[in-house]
């Protein structure tokens, strides 16, 4: 059976979460094309998490310290639920940091875009 994956993106602390729609019957080369805008708080540490699910079951994940993330296209290697690296498995992510004046709410944000 071919999976129908979806991705959950979250920023901690704060519990901001965004989920892509499931890509039906395309577990081999899914294209999520999902934009996320996250508010960055004054916390000293921010963790950005990406979790891939199929029908509610965790398939893969990755977590990053936001301080280590640079703008542009980035390959995000994924790990299985046991924490082991999955060969040739990842997400191509476009990251853009927006200044306070660049978004309508006036809050400082990060905008990772899943492609």
C-alpha atoms as one frame of an Amber mdcrd trajectory, in Angstrom:
protein
   0.000   0.000   0.000   1.355   3.442  -0.973   1.354   5.949   1.860  -0.446
   9.307   1.867   1.927  11.423   3.982   1.322  14.748   5.695   3.771  16.969
   7.585   3.312  18.734  10.904   5.587  21.746  11.558   5.836  23.118  15.106
   7.818  25.771  16.951   8.605  25.259  20.636   8.121  26.941  23.042   4.727
  28.321  22.212   3.051  25.311  20.648   2.548  26.881  17.212   1.664  24.059
  14.815   0.792  23.877  11.116  -0.088  20.752   9.154  -0.052  20.075   5.444
  -2.921  18.254   3.801  -2.177  14.590   3.153  -0.699  13.931  -0.300  -2.925
  11.068  -1.457  -1.222   7.913  -2.724   2.174   9.581  -3.298   4.476   8.335
  -0.565   7.491   8.094  -2.872   7.729  11.700  -4.158   5.165  13.860  -2.337
   5.057  17.615  -2.940   3.553  19.443   0.043   3.813  23.057  -1.225   2.772
  24.437   2.168   3.763  27.805   3.663   4.025  28.370   7.408   4.475  31.655
   9.280   5.595  31.274  12.903   5.949  33.971  15.560   9.324  33.959  17.292
   9.094  34.773  20.998  11.799  36.262  23.228  12.760  32.805  24.509  16.480
  32.018  24.500  15.891  28.660  22.789  13.522  27.737  19.932  13.142  24.224
  18.531  11.583  23.750  15.091  10.153  20.261  14.584   8.990  18.476  11.449
   6.996  15.243  11.760   5.772  13.106   8.851   2.612  11.051   9.416   0.655
   8.514   7.382  -2.926   7.912   8.521  -2.049   9.188  12.020   1.047   6.981
  12.366   4.435   8.690  12.854   6.787   7.803   9.990   9.734  10.217  10.339
  10.818  13.397  12.083  13.533  15.980  12.585  14.162  18.751  15.112  16.393
  21.812  14.779  17.577  24.591  17.032  16.234  27.683  15.242  19.568  29.473
  15.829  21.212  26.928  13.499  18.768  27.534  10.624  19.872  29.754   7.726
  17.735  31.315   5.029  17.365  29.657   1.641  16.701  26.119   0.464  17.791
  23.456   2.945  17.711  19.665   2.892  16.323  18.373   6.175  17.335  14.753
   6.791  14.675  12.682   8.553  14.903   9.992  11.229  12.567   7.080  11.899
  10.523   6.953  15.144  13.391   5.071  16.834  15.771   7.975  16.070  17.790
   6.268  13.326  18.685   8.084  10.123  16.658   7.080   7.054  18.924   6.947
   3.955  17.909   9.353   1.151  14.862  10.527   3.122  14.222  14.167   3.885
  12.309  17.355   3.214  13.403  20.200   0.952  12.579  23.314   2.980  12.782
  26.968   1.967  13.392  29.270   4.954  12.857  33.018   4.998  13.085  35.240
   8.081  10.781  38.255   7.973  11.319  41.493   9.887   8.609  43.076  11.974
   7.600  45.466   9.172   7.293  42.665   6.585   4.139  41.040   7.946   0.727
  42.501   8.600   0.492  41.574  12.297   3.728  43.403  13.125   5.206  40.381
  14.901   8.682  39.044  14.241   8.307  35.780  12.338  10.014  32.936  10.597
   8.486  31.482   7.455   9.672  27.965   6.607   8.073  26.836   3.370   7.758
  23.127   2.605   8.254  22.240  -1.058
